[in-house]
Amino acid sequence: MPRKKTAIVTGASGGIGAGLVEGFLNQGYNVIGTSLNASQSLTATPTLVLVDGDDGKQETAAKAVEAAIQRFGTVDVLVNNAGIFRIKPFTEFTTEDFHALFSTNVLGFLYMTQLTVKQMLKRKSGNVVTISAALADQPFTGEKASVSMMTKGGLNSITRSLAIEYAKEGIRFNAVAPGVVDSPLHKDAPKDILKTFQPTGKIVEVKDVVDAVLYLAEAGQITGEVLHVDGGAHAGRW
């Protein structure tokens, strides 16, 4: 019988994160789920360990990785899903906006990925999937999110860099770049407007993103890839 794999999912309490937790559990994984209030939103089980904490803090990453090793022995997959998104004209972004975006989107990635990779190196295997954004590759006039995309574009770049750095160590790095997702992030936006943000005229479902992550988690020859789940929005104007 094959060894049961373990996945860490950040930003696990709702939307894409909760979908990812469910998706990995359904695939037979053990899961560590982290977020500010993971234990209030999800229910721990023998195969699901919840870690409460700010994903932008190093101690949260340390607790999550320690829990994975102590409970399940390994970390096979890390999904860097925790992220925040702010929209406003470029000249109105504040220093507070920058620090909030950088803390969750970039520092959270750095802390969690560094600690996870140290564990993966011991086994010479593992993979990291990071949730980016299609808007980082294809801006359009409907969304003023320049500083938010400065962080997401950085995640795309480091994904490619790390794919090369660790290729011979058996560790893969990929990103999933969603378009507009039907999640709590867009709960107040009119659906008919959101549908116009993608060429297919459809809103991305959480399941679409989860399916892409699960695919990359098992796709042994794919590394350094940014997989767009955006109804074609990254391909150009429409």
C-alpha positions in Angstrom: 0.0 0.0 0.0 1.5 3.4 -1.0 2.4 5.8 1.8 -0.2 8.4 2.5 0.9 11.9 1.5 0.6 15.1 3.5 -0.3 18.6 2.2 -0.1 21.9 3.9 -2.7 24.5 2.7 -2.4 28.1 3.8 -5.4 30.4 3.9 -7.5 27.3 4.6 -10.6 28.7 6.3 -12.7 29.7 3.4 -13.1 30.1 -0.4 -10.4 28.5 -2.4 -8.5 27.4 0.8 -11.5 25.4 2.2 -12.0 23.9 -1.3 -8.3 22.8 -1.4 -8.5 21.2 2.1 -11.6 19.2 1.0 -10.0 18.3 -2.4 -6.8 17.0 -0.8 -8.7 15.0 1.8 -10.9 13.5 -0.9 -7.7 12.4 -2.7 -6.6 10.6 0.4 -4.0 13.1 1.7 -3.4 14.1 5.3 -3.8 17.9 5.5 -2.5 20.7 7.7 -4.7 23.7 7.3 -3.6 27.2 8.4 -5.3 30.5 8.6 -6.1 33.2 11.2 -9.2 31.3 12.4 -8.9 27.9 10.8 -10.2 26.1 13.9 -13.4 28.3 13.9 -14.2 27.5 10.2 -13.1 23.9 9.9 -13.3 20.8 12.1 -10.2 18.9 12.9 -10.2 15.1 12.2 -7.5 12.4 12.4 -6.4 13.4 8.9 -6.9 17.2 9.2 -4.8 19.3 11.6 -5.7 23.0 12.0 -3.2 25.7 12.9 -4.4 29.1 13.8 -2.1 32.1 13.0 -1.3 34.9 10.7 0.2 33.5 7.6 2.5 36.5 7.4 4.2 35.5 10.6 7.2 33.1 10.7 5.9 31.3 13.8 2.7 30.3 12.0 4.8 28.6 9.3 6.9 26.9 12.0 3.8 25.6 13.8 2.4 24.2 10.6 5.5 22.4 9.4 6.1 21.1 12.9 2.6 19.7 13.1 3.0 18.0 9.7 6.2 16.3 10.7 5.0 15.3 14.2 1.6 14.0 13.1 2.3 12.6 9.7 6.0 12.4 9.3 6.4 14.3 6.0 5.4 17.3 3.9 4.8 16.2 0.3 2.8 19.2 -1.0 2.6 22.9 0.1 -0.1 25.1 -1.4 0.6 28.8 -0.8 -3.0 29.9 -1.0 -3.1 32.7 1.7 -3.4 36.0 0.0 -5.1 39.4 0.1 -6.3 41.6 -2.7 -6.8 45.4 -2.7 -8.2 47.5 -5.5 -7.7 51.2 -5.8 -6.0 53.7 -8.2 -2.2 53.5 -8.0 -1.8 56.9 -6.4 -4.1 56.0 -3.6 -2.3 52.9 -2.4 -0.9 53.6 1.1 2.2 52.4 2.9 -0.2 50.4 5.1 -1.7 48.7 2.0 1.8 47.8 0.8 2.9 46.3 4.1 -0.4 44.3 4.4 -0.1 43.0 0.9 3.6 42.2 1.2 3.2 40.5 4.6 0.5 38.1 3.6 1.3 37.5 -0.1 5.1 37.6 0.0 6.4 37.0 3.5 3.9 34.3 4.1 5.2 32.6 1.0 8.8 33.0 2.0 8.4 31.7 5.6 6.3 28.7 4.7 8.2 27.7 1.6 11.6 27.9 3.2 10.6 25.7 6.1 8.8 23.3 3.9 11.7 23.0 1.4 14.1 22.2 4.2 11.9 19.1 5.0 11.5 18.2 1.3 15.2 18.2 0.8 15.6 15.4 3.3 13.5 13.1 1.1 14.6 14.6 -2.2 10.9 15.0 -3.2 7.9 17.3 -2.9 6.2 20.1 -4.7 5.0 23.6 -4.0 1.9 25.2 -5.7 1.3 28.9 -5.2 -1.9 30.7 -6.0 -1.1 33.8 -8.1 -3.4 35.8 -10.3 -4.1 36.1 -14.0 -4.2 39.9 -13.5 -0.4 39.8 -12.9 0.1 38.8 -16.6 -2.8 40.6 -18.2 -3.9 43.8 -16.6 -7.1 45.4 -17.9 -9.0 48.6 -17.2 -11.7 47.0 -15.1 -9.4 46.3 -12.2 -7.0 48.8 -10.6 -4.8 46.4 -8.6 -1.3 47.5 -9.5 0.3 47.1 -6.0 -1.6 43.9 -5.4 -0.2 42.5 -8.6 3.3 43.7 -7.7 3.2 40.9 -5.1 1.5 38.3 -7.3 3.9 38.9 -10.2 6.8 38.4 -7.8 5.3 35.0 -6.8 5.3 34.0 -10.5 8.9 35.0 -10.9 10.1 33.1 -7.8 8.2 30.1 -8.8 10.2 29.9 -12.0 13.5 30.6 -10.2 12.9 27.9 -7.6 11.9 25.4 -10.2 15.4 25.6 -11.7 17.2 25.9 -8.4 15.7 22.7 -7.0 15.1 20.7 -10.2 17.9 18.2 -9.4 16.7 17.9 -5.8 13.3 16.4 -6.8 11.2 19.4 -5.7 8.8 21.0 -8.1 7.4 24.5 -8.1 4.3 25.7 -10.0 1.7 28.4 -9.7 -2.0 28.6 -10.5 -3.2 32.0 -11.7 -7.0 32.3 -11.4 -9.1 34.9 -13.0 -12.2 36.1 -11.1 -13.3 33.4 -8.8 -16.7 32.9 -7.3 -15.5 33.2 -3.7 -16.0 35.4 -0.6 -13.4 37.8 -2.1 -15.9 38.9 -4.6 -19.1 38.4 -2.6 -20.3 42.0 -3.0 -19.6 42.4 -6.7 -22.5 41.9 -9.2 -22.2 38.5 -11.0 -23.2 39.9 -14.4 -20.3 42.4 -14.2 -17.8 39.7 -13.0 -18.7 37.6 -16.0 -17.4 40.3 -18.4 -13.9 40.0 -16.9 -13.2 36.8 -18.8 -13.4 36.0 -22.5 -15.6 32.9 -21.9 -18.2 35.0 -20.0 -18.1 32.7 -17.0 -16.8 33.1 -13.5 -14.2 30.7 -12.3 -15.5 28.3 -9.6 -13.5 27.2 -6.6 -13.5 23.7 -7.9 -11.8 24.8 -11.1 -8.8 26.2 -9.1 -8.8 23.1 -6.8 -8.7 20.8 -9.9 -5.7 22.7 -11.3 -3.8 22.5 -8.0 -4.5 18.7 -7.6 -3.3 18.2 -11.2 0.0 20.0 -10.6 0.5 18.1 -7.3 0.7 14.9 -9.2 2.2 16.0 -12.5 5.7 14.8 -12.1 7.2 16.4 -15.2 5.7 19.9 -14.7 7.7 22.5 -12.9 8.2 26.2 -13.4 4.7 26.5 -14.8 2.1 29.3 -14.2 -1.2 27.6 -15.0 -3.9 30.1 -15.8 -7.4 29.3 -14.8 -9.1 32.4 -16.1 -11.3 31.6 -19.1 -8.5 32.8 -21.4 -8.1 36.3 -19.9 -4.3 36.0 -19.9 -4.2 35.5 -23.6 -5.0 39.0 -24.5 -7.8 41.6 -25.2 -11.3 40.6 -25.9 
